[in-house]
Amino acid sequence: MPLMTKMMPLLLQQKQQSLKFVVYFCREMMNAVKTKEQFETEVLTDTEEPCSLIVWNDEVNTFEWVIETLVDVCHHTPEQAEQCAWLIHYKGKYAVKQGSFDELKPMCDAITDRGIGATVEVMA
């Protein structure tokens, strides 16, 4: 029997072991990456920075619509909402509310759903 024929099963066994190691190594690396990402996410949510809900001025929406939106969405008094509307108009934008991202994001979505520009930004 030729030497190559005798060596073939041994070579196949070594290749299988090498492939098993590569698969094992890749799985371990993926788990390590997931663990690191989970840790970073947990750290971010544990130390959440305060945010501001910014409403932007435009040439489309009326004062009345902005005021009504701030009363309905942000629970401002009509007087507070009017003051915010004037500040938005003259400054181009205004932080109408402060809080956590989780608190402000639904308000931001509700405002933008009404056609008014709004963003949530981390306070500096």
PEKAFEN-V841073 format. One line per field, one symbol per residue. phi: phi as a letter, one per 40 degrees, with the letter a starting at -180 (. if undefined). Layout:
# PEKAFEN-V841073
phi=???
This chain:
# PEKAFEN-V841073
phi=.ccccccdcccccccccccccccdcccccccccdccccccccccccbcccbbcbbbcabbccdccccdccccccgccdcccccccccdcccgaaccabicdcccdccdccccccgbcaabbccc
